Amino acid sequence: MIIGGVEEAGRGPVIGPMVIAIAVINEEDEFKLKALGVKDSKLLTPSQRERLYNEIKDLCEYELIKVGPEEIDNAVNSKDTNLNWLEADKAVILINKLRPDKVILDCPSTNLREYKKYIQSKLEYQPKLVVEHKADVKYAIVGAASILAKVCRDKEIKKLKAKYKVDFGSGYPSDPLTVEFTKRYYDKYPFFRQSWETWQKAKKLGGQRKLEDF
């Protein structure tokens, strides 16, 4: 049986893309991922992730989708969809492309049943679907997808910093450097998620400051 794992990285940042990955392997070979030390990317150091990234690419079929800030903002601000359904739609594209017999998804929604039902309704075929919370911790193949997504996201962040010659930290609202950068440059760069509260607050503060300048 061919199994696939789907996971994202960069769902929460105010800066940069979200990356969604699928990793696919013969179920009989999944032990090889465990033997390498594959686990949830958050439990690994950057150097461990980099090493495993290359080894996973050798062992697995995989695909990645990068979702930019504008597409994320459109989903968050839409009356018809939201970030969970956007993630689900991208997962469907990945699953339809590689067509594993069984797919395990790390679910972003609190409603596991509805998320699974939504995915099933969009797929071009009917694999066995496993939809769980913390799937990246429980299943090596989902851990592999999380590593692929995380390393890809980190590379995209490095590219943005190099392109614009700036340092905004990790891009997460929990990072003081990111928050300070957003406050100062919220209207200067195209890589912000403008639907995020961090950016909205920065815009509000910036607008007030501009009025006070007169």
N, C-alpha and C positions, 0 to 999 in steps of 0.2 A: 504493500500500500504506500502511495506517495502522500506525504503529509506536508502541510504548509503552516507557517506561523506568521501572523500579521501584527505589527506594532508600530507606534509612532514615536518621534522625538521632537521636542520643540512645540508642544501644544500650548504651554503657558507663557512663553516670553512675549515681551512687548516689541521686540526687535527681531526681524529675520523670518525665515520660512519655517513651516512645520514640514517634517519629512516622514513619509509613511513607507514602510518596507514590508516585503514578503520574502521569506526564505523557505525553500522547498527541498525536501530530501526524502529518500527512501526510508520508511519507518525503521527498517532493519539497521540503518546506518546512523540513527539518531544518537546512539551511544558514543559515536566518535565526537560529536559536539560536546557532550558531557565530559569526555576524556580530555578535551582541549581546555576545559574550564569555562565553557560558555554558560553565562547566567545573565540575569537582568543587568543591562548596561550601567545602571546607577550604582551597582555594587562593585564596579571595576574602575581602575585608574585609567586616565587617558592613554597611557602607554600600553596597558593590557588590552584596552579596546582596539587600539591601532593594530596590535599583533593579531588579535582574534579576527578583526575585520578581514584581513587578507586570507586567513585560514578558512573562514566561513565562505568567502567567495570561491575558494578552491573546492570546497565540499558540497556547496549548495547551488541550486539555481536560485536566482533572486531578481527582484525588480524594485525600483525606488521611484517614488513620486514626491516632487517638491511642491509645496503649496505656499504661494507667496502671500505677503501681508494684505494685498488688495483683495484677493479671493477670500481670505479669512474674514476680513472686515465685511465683505458683501454677505457672507453667510451669517455672521453674528448680527448684522443689522437687518437681515431679511425677515419678513413675516412668514415665509414659507419653509425656511430651513434653519439650521443652527450649526454650531461647530461639530456636534456629535454626528449629525447626518452628513455633513461635508466629509468628515473622516470616514464614515461608512461608505459613501459614494466612491472615495478613492480606493478603499479596501476592495470594493467590488471590481474596480478596473484591474487591480493587481491579481485578484483571484481568477477572474475570467481569462486573464492573459496566460497564467501558468497552469491553471486547472488541476490542482492537486485533488486526490480522492477525499482527503480529510483536511479541514482548515481549522486552526485554533486562533481565535482572536482575543486580544486583550481589550476588554470592553470599557469605553470611556463613560458610558451611560450608567445611571443607577438602575435602569430598567433593562435587565439582561434579556428578558423575553422579547420585548419590543425591538431591541437592537438586532437580535437574531432574526426576528421576523422580517425586519426591514431589509437586511442583507439578503436573506433567502428570496425575497420578492424581486430583487434586482439582478440576481445571478442568471447567467445564460445556461447553467446546468445545475445539478443538485448534489454537491458534495456533502459529506457529513460535516456538520458545523458544531464546533465547541466554542461557546462564548462565555468567558469568565472574567472576573476581576483578578488582578495579580497573575495573569497567565504567563507573564514574562518571568516570574519567579518560579512557577510550577513546571513549565515546559521548556526544554532546551531549545526547541525550534523557534519558539516565540522570543526567547532570550537572544537567539541569533539574529532575528529580525530587529530587535531593539538595538543591538550593537551596530548593525548596518545603518539603521536610521540615525542613531546618535553620532556616529563618526561622519556620516554625510552632512548632517546638520552642522557639526563643528567646523567642517571644511567650508561650508557656505558662510559661516560667521567670519572665518579668517579671510575669505575672499572679500566680504563687505568692508572689513577693517582696512585691508590693503587697497581696495579700490578708492575708498573715500579718505584714506589716511587719517583715521580716527580710532580711538579706543573707547568703546562704550561698555566694556566689561562683558559679562556673560549674556546680556540681553534680557535677563529675567528681572521682574519687578522686585525680587528679594535682594537684588544686588545694588548697594548704595551707588556704585559708579554708574550703573545703568539708569537709575532714577535721576541722578544729577545730570547726566548727559541728556536725558529726555527733557528735563526742565529747561535746559539751556538751548537745545537744538531741535525741539519738537517740530518746527516748521521748516527745517533746513534740509532734511534728508528723506528719501522715499522709502526707507526700509522699516518705518514704524507701523505697528498695528494701531490704527487710529481709533478702533472700537474699544481698545483696552483702557481701563480706568486710569492707569499710570499716565498714558498719553493725554487723556481727557483733562486730567488735573493739571498737567503741564500747560496745555493750551489755555485753560481757564486762568491760570496764574500769569501766563505770558500776555494774554489779552489785557488783564488788569494792569500789568506793568506798563504796557504800551499806552494805555489811557492816561496813566499817571505821568508819563513823559511830557504830555502837552501842558 
